[in-house]
Amino acid sequence: MMNFNTLKIVGNFALAAIFCTYFTACSDENHAGVLTETESGTTIARIEGIVKNENGKPVPSAKVNLISSTHIAARMAPIKTATTDDAGKYTIDSVSAGDYALQISNTERTQSGYQTITIEDDKTNTQKLKPETSLEKNASLEISLSTYALDKGDTLCITGTLNCIGIDEKNVKAGTATLSEIPPTEFTNITLIKGANRDTSTRNVKWDFTPGEKLEISPTQISVSISKDVMSEAQKLNGNKTLDSMIVPITLNTNVKNPVLLSDKGDTLALYKVENDKNGDRYLTVIPNIDVGTYNFTVASTDSLYEPKQILKSIAETEPQMNVKSKTHDHFEIPQENSFAIGFWISIDKKNLDVDDTTLLEMFHNDVRLDLKINLQMGNLCTNFYRRDSTDSTHEHSYYTTNDTFCTNILDGKRHYFTLFIKSNHIVIAKDGNIDKENNIKINFNRTIPGFTMGNNKLKNLTVFSLSPSTIVQSDDNDWERLHAWLSALYLLQK
C-alpha cells in the first residue's frame, strides 16, 4: 500500500469536513443533560491571555472558551469561559493538568482563533500561562453528504473544537451541508455520531482551514495505482523501500474550482494543472511517500490556487520558440539545497532533421549556457554546458566555450522519456528511466534558474521540477541509488 506521511500543508487553501458551529445549536442533537467537562487533579494553573486581531490590535468583548483536546461539542459544554476586557485581556483560574484548546470569537462572530495549550502535571507551584491568540476571518465549507455517507439525524464534530453539524431534512434534500464560523487552523481528528443508536466513531484527518475561504468537497473519486514494476528499483534500496515526493499524472474531468485531492487518511495533495492541454483534464500531483498498491482520493475544491511546490512548470506540448518560465517571474526559484530537473517525451527521427531543427532548448545562467542540441553527425541528443569567456576583463567581446558535453542515443523515431537532473555540479541524464550519463561538471547551478527558450521541435509533457535532498539521497543509501530509483519510477508513471 502507499504510505502517506503526515503533511505540512503550505498555501492558501483548506480541506474540509462536515461541521456545525457550536455558537449556533446543532439541530438534531438533544442537549438536555449535556455534561460540562470537569478537570481532575490538583489545580495548578492560571491562564492570563490576550486576544488581538490580524492587525495586532486588542479585541474587546471576545468570547473565550477553554475546552479539552478531546472535546465533542455535541455532547459536552466548555470547561470554562471568559470575556476579554477593553485591552483584549482575560483570565481563567483553577485549571488542572491536561491538554486543552482555546477557541475564541469576536462579538460579531465573523472572526475566530484557535490555540492549543498544555498544563504540565509535574509542577508543585501554580503555573501561569500567557497565550496570545490572533483572530482571523472564519472559514466556511460546502460539502456533499455522500462524502461521508451522512443522513438525517447524523452528527459530525471536529474533535477538540466547538464545531459540529447535525444533518437535518433540508440538508438531505439538498445533498449538501453548508457551514460557517470555522476557525482558520488545522485539525487532525473528527467524531461521527450516526444512526438511531448514536454510534460513535473517530477518524484521523489532516484538514487545514484558511481565513475567509469557502471550500467545496465533491464525491468525485479517482484512483492511483502503483505497480510492482514501478517500485522495482526502489526494492533494491537499503532500508526504506518507499520513495518520497513522487510526481504522478492524473486525468480529471471536473468543474470543481481549484481542485485538490483528499485521501481517506486525511492527507491533502495539491494539483498542478498541465498547461497547453487541449482536453483540459491533465494534472500532476506529488505523493509524499509512495509504495506498491492502489489508493482512492476524493476531489475537493479551494478558493485559492494551491500547487505542489516540487512542480515548477508542466506543459502538455511545447510550441516553437516558446519561452518556458515560472508563472510569476522570468526565472525559477529553487529552494536551498534542492535540485533542478527537466523531463519530457521526445519522438524524433534523426533521418528527418535538417540544420534548422537541431536545438531543443536553450538556457543562459549568469556566465553559463546550457542547451539540448541534436548532433546531426552522430545522430544523438547532446546536453551541452558552456562557460562565457572574453578577450578582455570587461567582457565586452565575450563568447561561450564548451565545458562539458553528454550525448544520448535517443533519436530513433520511437517515443522516449528524457530526464536531465542537476544538483549543484552533479548531473544525471536518464533515458526511459535508465541512467544514461552521470558525472560532475565544472559549473555550479545556484538557487535561481533562468527560464529557457524552446527550439522548433515540439516536446510532449515537458515538466520542470525540483526535489529536496531527502528525496534523492538518504543516510543509508549508496551514492545516488535513491535518485536512480526515483527516476525509474517517474518514467513508468509517466507512461
KOLLO-729853 format. One record per residue (C-alpha): residue in one letter; x, y, z. Coordinates in Angstrom, 3 decimals. Layout:
("a", (X, Y, Z))
...
This chain:
("m", (0.000, 0.000, 0.000))
("m", (1.008, 3.602, -0.420))
("n", (2.114, 5.089, 2.852))
("f", (1.194, 8.717, 3.403))
("n", (3.319, 10.661, 5.834))
("t", (1.764, 13.486, 7.783))
("l", (1.853, 16.545, 5.577))
("k", (2.643, 20.121, 6.483))
("i", (0.323, 21.907, 4.041))
("v", (1.588, 25.183, 2.627))
("g", (-0.551, 27.514, 0.583))
("n", (-3.793, 29.390, 0.736))
("f", (-6.310, 26.625, 0.858))
("a", (-8.207, 24.445, 3.310))
("l", (-9.654, 20.970, 3.105))
("a", (-12.803, 20.156, 4.776))
("a", (-15.051, 18.012, 6.880))
("i", (-18.622, 18.465, 7.887))
("f", (-19.128, 20.795, 10.771))
("c", (-21.757, 22.602, 12.771))
("t", (-20.717, 25.710, 14.619))
("y", (-21.259, 25.408, 18.331))
("f", (-22.382, 29.011, 18.615))
("t", (-25.490, 28.071, 16.621))
("a", (-27.076, 24.948, 18.108))
("c", (-26.626, 21.579, 16.452))
("s", (-30.123, 20.996, 15.152))
("d", (-30.570, 17.248, 15.710))
("e", (-28.601, 16.668, 18.876))
("n", (-30.515, 16.754, 22.170))
("h", (-28.522, 18.859, 24.607))
("a", (-30.715, 18.168, 27.624))
("g", (-28.412, 16.811, 30.297))
("v", (-25.284, 17.898, 28.419))
("l", (-22.231, 17.417, 30.606))
("t", (-19.818, 20.187, 31.410))
("e", (-16.237, 18.959, 31.184))
("t", (-14.559, 18.832, 34.562))
("e", (-10.927, 18.747, 35.449))
("s", (-9.327, 16.122, 37.649))
("g", (-6.256, 16.505, 39.797))
("t", (-4.718, 19.418, 41.608))
("t", (-5.463, 22.958, 40.486))
("i", (-2.113, 24.223, 39.285))
("a", (-2.616, 26.771, 36.516))
("r", (-3.900, 30.253, 35.772))
("i", (-4.337, 31.469, 32.214))
("e", (-3.767, 35.165, 31.565))
("g", (-4.302, 35.615, 27.855))
("i", (-4.675, 38.377, 25.326))
("v", (-6.677, 38.401, 22.086))
("k", (-5.724, 40.518, 19.056))
("n", (-6.981, 40.952, 15.522))
("e", (-4.913, 40.412, 12.361))
("n", (-3.596, 43.981, 12.680))
("g", (-2.259, 43.324, 16.170))
("k", (-4.889, 45.438, 17.942))
("p", (-6.673, 44.135, 21.099))
("v", (-10.157, 42.670, 20.668))
("p", (-12.577, 43.648, 23.466))
("s", (-15.599, 41.534, 24.473))
("a", (-14.292, 38.429, 22.706))
("k", (-15.754, 35.119, 23.910))
("v", (-13.053, 32.742, 25.192))
("n", (-13.823, 29.020, 25.587))
("l", (-11.488, 26.598, 27.358))
("i", (-12.094, 23.034, 26.142))
("s", (-10.196, 19.761, 26.316))
("s", (-8.216, 18.398, 23.392))
("t", (-10.845, 15.614, 23.050))
("h", (-13.884, 17.883, 23.311))
("i", (-17.026, 16.768, 21.423))
("a", (-19.319, 19.772, 21.146))
("a", (-22.454, 17.706, 20.569))
("r", (-22.076, 16.032, 23.956))
("m", (-20.393, 18.478, 26.320))
("a", (-20.058, 22.154, 27.124))
("p", (-16.792, 24.060, 27.595))
("i", (-14.819, 23.630, 30.813))
("k", (-14.609, 27.366, 31.420))
("t", (-15.433, 30.579, 29.591))
("a", (-14.253, 34.172, 29.818))
("t", (-14.713, 37.522, 28.098))
("t", (-11.917, 39.906, 27.154))
("d", (-11.738, 43.424, 28.583))
("d", (-11.121, 46.622, 26.624))
("a", (-7.426, 45.735, 26.383))
("g", (-8.238, 42.299, 24.923))
("k", (-7.146, 40.535, 28.114))
("y", (-8.841, 37.733, 30.019))
("t", (-8.148, 35.438, 32.961))
("i", (-9.119, 31.825, 33.612))
("d", (-8.302, 30.444, 37.059))
("s", (-8.142, 26.968, 38.556))
("v", (-7.076, 24.879, 35.577))
("s", (-5.769, 21.370, 36.232))
("a", (-3.121, 19.432, 34.344))
("g", (-4.052, 18.317, 30.846))
("d", (-4.162, 19.126, 27.157))
("y", (-6.559, 21.924, 26.233))
("a", (-7.602, 24.279, 23.480))
("l", (-8.761, 27.878, 23.478))
("q", (-11.429, 28.641, 20.890))
("i", (-12.203, 32.345, 20.696))
("s", (-14.566, 34.502, 18.629))
("n", (-15.320, 38.214, 18.369))
("t", (-18.742, 39.588, 19.291))
("e", (-19.871, 39.688, 15.647))
("r", (-18.791, 36.040, 15.225))
("t", (-17.060, 36.971, 11.984))
("q", (-13.571, 36.133, 13.237))
("s", (-12.186, 33.361, 15.394))
("g", (-8.971, 31.913, 16.699))
("y", (-7.866, 28.544, 17.966))
("q", (-4.853, 27.687, 20.110))
("t", (-3.766, 24.504, 21.899))
("i", (-2.154, 24.639, 25.351))
("t", (-0.773, 22.082, 27.796))
("i", (-0.778, 22.301, 31.582))
("e", (2.042, 20.165, 32.916))
("d", (1.321, 17.762, 35.765))
("d", (4.752, 17.703, 37.378))
("k", (4.674, 21.191, 38.871))
("t", (4.093, 21.903, 42.558))
("n", (3.688, 25.653, 42.163))
("t", (0.849, 27.366, 40.333))
("q", (1.689, 27.800, 36.650))
("k", (0.895, 30.964, 34.739))
("l", (0.238, 30.692, 31.036))
("k", (0.084, 33.829, 28.910))
("p", (-1.179, 32.801, 25.470))
("e", (-1.633, 35.380, 22.745))
("t", (-4.315, 34.488, 20.207))
("s", (-4.876, 36.223, 16.890))
("l", (-8.371, 36.306, 15.386))
("e", (-8.825, 35.940, 11.637))
("k", (-11.791, 35.674, 9.290))
("n", (-13.789, 32.486, 9.727))
("a", (-13.541, 29.789, 7.122))
("s", (-16.623, 28.186, 5.577))
("l", (-17.421, 24.924, 3.854))
("e", (-19.879, 23.289, 1.465))
("i", (-19.785, 19.507, 1.327))
("s", (-21.723, 16.691, -0.282))
("l", (-23.309, 14.395, 2.307))
("s", (-22.298, 11.387, 0.241))
("t", (-18.667, 12.133, 1.009))
("y", (-19.141, 10.663, 4.496))
("a", (-22.456, 8.826, 3.935))
("l", (-24.272, 11.217, 6.257))
("d", (-28.044, 11.013, 6.720))
("k", (-30.750, 12.816, 8.658))
("g", (-30.004, 12.781, 12.373))
("d", (-26.281, 12.130, 11.975))
("t", (-23.767, 14.463, 13.556))
("l", (-20.170, 15.228, 12.713))
("c", (-17.847, 17.088, 15.081))
("i", (-14.290, 18.286, 14.804))
("t", (-12.760, 16.690, 17.863))
("g", (-11.282, 19.199, 20.273))
("t", (-13.364, 22.133, 18.977))
("l", (-16.778, 23.744, 19.359))
("n", (-17.708, 22.840, 15.778))
("c", (-20.340, 20.240, 14.883))
("i", (-23.118, 19.815, 12.379))
("g", (-26.379, 17.951, 12.820))
("i", (-27.812, 16.795, 9.489))
("d", (-31.483, 17.728, 9.000))
("e", (-34.136, 17.152, 6.329))
("k", (-33.121, 20.285, 4.439))
("n", (-29.545, 19.033, 4.176))
("v", (-30.737, 15.638, 2.963))
("k", (-32.884, 17.168, 0.209))
("a", (-30.060, 19.417, -0.931))
("g", (-27.484, 16.648, -0.632))
("t", (-25.087, 19.140, 0.889))
("a", (-24.344, 20.945, 4.119))
("t", (-23.014, 24.491, 4.273))
("l", (-21.040, 25.510, 7.333))
("s", (-19.658, 28.771, 8.625))
("e", (-17.689, 30.152, 11.589))
("i", (-14.922, 27.574, 11.243))
("p", (-11.661, 28.607, 12.956))
("p", (-8.930, 29.078, 10.340))
("t", (-6.450, 26.472, 11.523))
("e", (-5.530, 22.793, 11.105))
("f", (-7.480, 19.880, 12.611))
("t", (-6.462, 16.232, 12.801))
("n", (-9.461, 14.297, 14.140))
("i", (-13.238, 14.132, 13.653))
("t", (-16.027, 12.345, 15.508))
("l", (-19.021, 10.793, 13.696))
("i", (-22.268, 10.136, 15.613))
("k", (-24.572, 8.094, 13.406))
("g", (-27.816, 6.148, 13.351))
("a", (-30.620, 5.648, 15.837))
("n", (-28.227, 4.204, 18.402))
("r", (-25.941, 7.245, 18.110))
("d", (-22.950, 5.035, 17.374))
("t", (-19.732, 6.989, 17.722))
("s", (-16.573, 6.597, 15.686))
("t", (-13.496, 8.720, 15.047))
("r", (-11.278, 9.328, 12.043))
("n", (-7.821, 10.768, 11.753))
("v", (-7.745, 13.642, 9.288))
("k", (-5.453, 16.437, 8.166))
("w", (-7.609, 19.437, 7.323))
("d", (-6.118, 22.900, 7.147))
("f", (-8.552, 25.833, 7.017))
("t", (-7.554, 29.220, 5.632))
("p", (-9.057, 32.578, 6.728))
("g", (-12.071, 33.796, 4.773))
("e", (-12.202, 30.903, 2.312))
("k", (-15.184, 28.836, 1.282))
("l", (-14.350, 25.252, 0.406))
("e", (-16.229, 22.612, -1.514))
("i", (-15.873, 18.849, -1.284))
("s", (-17.254, 16.700, -4.090))
("p", (-17.852, 12.946, -4.019))
("t", (-15.681, 12.533, -7.133))
("q", (-13.219, 9.692, -6.620))
("i", (-10.042, 8.917, -8.536))
("s", (-7.562, 6.097, -8.056))
("v", (-3.793, 5.965, -8.280))
("s", (-2.249, 2.535, -8.775))
("i", (1.413, 1.843, -8.108))
("s", (2.585, -1.446, -9.603))
("k", (5.476, -3.643, -8.523))
("d", (7.263, -2.668, -11.744))
("v", (7.175, 0.997, -10.733))
("m", (8.802, 0.187, -7.399))
("s", (11.212, -2.470, -8.690))
("e", (14.282, -0.250, -8.394))
("a", (13.159, 1.062, -5.006))
("q", (13.016, -2.510, -3.690))
("k", (16.780, -2.693, -4.140))
("l", (17.368, 0.205, -1.755))
("n", (18.941, -0.390, 1.612))
("g", (16.337, 0.031, 4.356))
("n", (13.470, 2.273, 3.237))
("k", (11.762, 0.809, 0.165))
("t", (9.362, 3.705, -0.409))
("l", (10.045, 6.800, -2.498))
("d", (9.381, 10.371, -1.447))
("s", (7.700, 13.192, -3.364))
("m", (6.787, 11.131, -6.423))
("i", (5.273, 13.090, -9.318))
("v", (2.163, 11.297, -10.585))
("p", (-0.022, 12.235, -13.602))
("i", (-3.778, 12.468, -13.005))
("t", (-6.625, 12.616, -15.527))
("l", (-9.526, 14.525, -14.028))
("n", (-12.704, 15.815, -15.673))
("t", (-14.148, 18.238, -13.155))
("n", (-15.750, 21.652, -12.871))
("v", (-14.542, 21.976, -9.297))
("k", (-12.737, 25.240, -8.688))
("n", (-9.037, 24.850, -7.849))
("p", (-9.254, 21.072, -7.244))
("v", (-7.131, 19.240, -4.686))
("l", (-7.087, 15.592, -3.634))
("l", (-8.104, 14.288, -0.208))
("s", (-7.048, 10.814, 0.944))
("d", (-9.036, 8.758, 3.432))
("k", (-6.125, 9.215, 5.850))
("g", (-6.718, 12.948, 5.778))
("d", (-3.718, 13.873, 3.638))
("t", (-4.186, 16.744, 1.221))
("l", (-2.468, 16.643, -2.166))
("a", (-2.176, 19.732, -4.340))
("l", (-2.692, 19.541, -8.099))
("y", (-0.828, 21.285, -10.918))
("k", (-2.995, 21.808, -13.985))
("v", (-0.899, 20.980, -17.049))
("e", (-0.651, 23.957, -19.378))
("n", (-1.375, 23.985, -23.122))
("d", (-3.526, 20.869, -22.704))
("k", (-6.208, 20.639, -25.403))
("n", (-8.544, 18.451, -23.327))
("g", (-8.062, 20.416, -20.113))
("d", (-8.133, 17.273, -17.964))
("r", (-4.477, 16.635, -17.222))
("y", (-2.947, 17.335, -13.824))
("l", (0.141, 16.406, -11.850))
("t", (0.221, 15.695, -8.131))
("v", (3.009, 14.790, -5.722))
("i", (2.516, 11.816, -3.415))
("p", (4.653, 12.330, -0.305))
("n", (5.557, 8.698, 0.317))
("i", (4.736, 6.029, -2.233))
("d", (4.678, 2.236, -2.218))
("v", (3.036, -0.593, -4.168))
("g", (-0.767, -0.508, -4.029))
("t", (-3.898, 1.410, -5.002))
("y", (-5.337, 4.384, -3.213))
("n", (-8.534, 6.351, -3.745))
("f", (-8.814, 10.115, -3.481))
("t", (-11.772, 12.432, -3.126))
("v", (-11.686, 15.613, -5.189))
("a", (-12.146, 18.760, -3.128))
("s", (-12.158, 22.449, -4.016))
("t", (-10.445, 25.557, -2.656))
("d", (-10.955, 29.252, -3.283))
("s", (-7.216, 29.801, -3.692))
("l", (-4.964, 28.072, -6.192))
("y", (-2.672, 25.561, -4.479))
("e", (0.057, 23.776, -6.423))
("p", (2.734, 21.241, -5.481))
("k", (5.918, 23.091, -4.596))
("q", (8.025, 20.444, -6.374))
("i", (6.444, 21.167, -9.771))
("l", (7.699, 24.417, -11.266))
("k", (6.156, 24.091, -14.739))
("s", (4.338, 21.497, -16.830))
("i", (3.322, 21.851, -20.493))
("a", (1.369, 19.227, -22.435))
("e", (3.025, 20.214, -25.721))
("t", (5.592, 22.927, -26.354))
("e", (5.371, 25.395, -29.207))
("p", (8.266, 26.541, -31.440))
("q", (10.305, 29.305, -29.773))
("m", (8.154, 29.120, -26.636))
("n", (9.570, 30.818, -23.523))
("v", (9.342, 28.494, -20.544))
("k", (9.408, 30.315, -17.212))
("s", (7.603, 30.419, -13.883))
("k", (4.124, 31.935, -13.639))
("t", (5.384, 34.957, -11.722))
("h", (8.977, 35.538, -12.843))
("d", (11.321, 35.106, -15.778))
("h", (13.192, 32.510, -13.726))
("f", (12.598, 29.544, -11.409))
("e", (13.288, 29.890, -7.686))
("i", (14.833, 26.716, -6.294))
("p", (14.669, 26.154, -2.513))
("q", (18.038, 25.965, -0.821))
("e", (19.736, 22.557, -1.164))
("n", (17.161, 21.453, -3.733))
("s", (17.841, 20.152, -7.222))
("f", (16.569, 21.216, -10.639))
("a", (15.336, 18.860, -13.350))
("i", (13.618, 18.808, -16.743))
("g", (11.741, 15.814, -18.138))
("f", (9.862, 15.337, -21.421))
("w", (8.726, 12.845, -24.038))
("i", (10.572, 13.005, -27.341))
("s", (9.843, 11.267, -30.632))
("i", (12.304, 12.454, -33.281))
("d", (13.917, 10.524, -36.105))
("k", (17.405, 11.813, -36.933))
("k", (16.796, 10.928, -40.584))
("n", (14.102, 13.591, -40.880))
("l", (16.046, 16.519, -39.409))
("d", (17.703, 19.494, -41.035))
("v", (20.181, 22.041, -39.750))
("d", (17.464, 24.446, -38.575))
("d", (15.908, 21.942, -36.181))
("t", (18.883, 20.960, -34.054))
("t", (18.206, 22.989, -30.863))
("l", (15.556, 21.605, -28.492))
("l", (16.001, 24.206, -25.764))
("e", (18.490, 26.852, -24.687))
("m", (19.161, 28.479, -21.294))
("f", (21.514, 31.240, -20.154))
("h", (22.508, 31.256, -16.476))
("n", (24.882, 34.073, -15.450))
("d", (28.126, 33.192, -17.234))
("v", (26.820, 29.721, -18.040))
("r", (24.876, 28.488, -21.060))
("l", (23.027, 25.174, -21.269))
("d", (21.402, 23.715, -24.338))
("l", (19.951, 20.444, -25.540))
("k", (21.057, 20.086, -29.130))
("i", (20.949, 17.422, -31.790))
("n", (24.304, 16.371, -33.196))
("l", (23.483, 15.645, -36.835))
("q", (26.757, 13.815, -37.479))
("m", (26.384, 11.469, -34.517))
("g", (22.586, 11.402, -34.594))
("n", (22.419, 11.905, -30.809))
("l", (20.791, 14.366, -28.442))
("c", (23.599, 16.207, -26.642))
("t", (23.410, 18.121, -23.369))
("n", (25.978, 20.907, -23.606))
("f", (27.335, 23.156, -20.867))
("y", (29.235, 26.305, -21.858))
("r", (31.075, 28.981, -19.920))
("r", (31.411, 32.561, -21.059))
("d", (34.930, 33.771, -21.819))
("s", (36.204, 37.095, -23.040))
("t", (39.145, 38.564, -24.851))
("d", (39.387, 41.208, -22.084))
("s", (38.334, 41.798, -18.474))
("t", (35.301, 43.903, -19.426))
("h", (33.561, 41.004, -21.211))
("e", (32.744, 43.453, -23.989))
("h", (33.860, 40.886, -26.523))
("s", (32.660, 37.677, -24.921))
("y", (31.979, 34.228, -26.283))
("y", (30.993, 30.802, -24.949))
("t", (33.277, 27.792, -24.886))
("t", (32.095, 24.230, -24.333))
("n", (32.930, 22.862, -20.895))
("d", (31.041, 19.553, -20.852))
("t", (29.027, 17.565, -23.377))
("f", (26.939, 14.431, -22.770))
("c", (25.237, 12.734, -25.716))
("t", (22.341, 10.266, -25.585))
("n", (21.277, 7.880, -28.342))
("i", (17.579, 8.692, -28.422))
("l", (16.711, 9.870, -31.958))
("d", (15.352, 6.667, -33.488))
("g", (11.806, 7.912, -34.148))
("k", (10.419, 5.972, -31.157))
("r", (8.841, 7.557, -28.098))
("h", (11.335, 8.053, -25.259))
("y", (11.294, 9.850, -21.913))
("f", (14.341, 12.055, -21.324))
("t", (15.290, 13.494, -17.940))
("l", (18.071, 15.932, -17.080))
("f", (18.769, 16.277, -13.343))
("i", (21.132, 18.897, -11.890))
("k", (22.221, 19.193, -8.249))
("s", (24.906, 21.888, -7.871))
("n", (27.611, 20.485, -10.176))
("h", (26.304, 16.896, -10.323))
("i", (24.232, 15.877, -13.333))
("v", (22.261, 12.742, -14.123))
("i", (20.716, 12.016, -17.526))
("a", (18.123, 9.262, -17.824))
("k", (16.573, 7.688, -20.898))
("d", (13.316, 5.817, -20.266))
("g", (14.123, 5.661, -16.550))
("n", (17.572, 4.146, -17.054))
("i", (20.663, 6.149, -16.150))
("d", (22.480, 7.054, -19.360))
("k", (25.047, 9.561, -18.081))
("e", (26.164, 10.666, -14.609))
("n", (29.037, 12.970, -13.843))
("n", (30.291, 16.055, -12.022))
("i", (30.675, 19.087, -14.235))
("k", (32.881, 22.167, -13.923))
("i", (29.905, 24.510, -13.463))
("n", (27.688, 25.081, -10.415))
("f", (23.995, 25.971, -10.623))
("n", (22.608, 28.102, -7.789))
("r", (19.093, 28.675, -6.439))
("t", (17.900, 30.921, -9.280))
("i", (17.465, 29.067, -12.562))
("p", (16.519, 31.205, -15.571))
("g", (13.692, 30.409, -17.913))
("f", (14.613, 28.866, -21.241))
("t", (13.608, 29.063, -24.889))
("m", (12.368, 26.117, -26.912))
("g", (13.576, 25.272, -30.396))
("n", (11.366, 24.341, -33.352))
("n", (10.681, 20.737, -32.314))
("k", (7.587, 20.089, -30.213))
("l", (8.126, 18.158, -26.988))
("k", (5.358, 16.380, -25.088))
("n", (4.662, 16.597, -21.352))
("l", (7.604, 18.845, -20.557))
("t", (7.889, 19.193, -16.771))
("v", (10.290, 21.344, -14.769))
("f", (10.617, 20.174, -11.178))
("s", (12.710, 20.464, -8.023))
("l", (13.451, 17.743, -5.459))
("s", (14.505, 18.071, -1.827))
("p", (17.745, 16.430, -0.605))
("s", (15.919, 13.660, 1.301))
("t", (14.076, 12.657, -1.879))
("i", (17.253, 11.993, -3.834))
("v", (19.573, 10.619, -1.153))
("q", (19.265, 9.375, 2.433))
("s", (21.825, 8.416, 5.062))
("d", (21.734, 4.673, 4.398))
("d", (21.872, 4.972, 0.591))
("n", (24.815, 4.087, -1.576))
("d", (25.714, 7.144, -3.644))
("w", (22.764, 8.266, -5.804))
("e", (20.809, 4.987, -5.881))
("r", (17.647, 6.566, -4.452))
("l", (17.601, 9.154, -7.219))
("h", (18.116, 6.375, -9.778))
("a", (15.102, 4.510, -8.341))
("w", (13.078, 7.724, -8.318))
("l", (13.835, 8.443, -11.991))
("s", (12.907, 4.880, -12.917))
("a", (9.564, 5.184, -11.134))
("l", (8.930, 8.607, -12.676))
("y", (9.316, 7.210, -16.182))
("l", (6.968, 4.268, -15.556))
("l", (4.335, 6.529, -14.015))
("q", (4.514, 8.978, -16.927))
("k", (3.829, 6.067, -19.327))
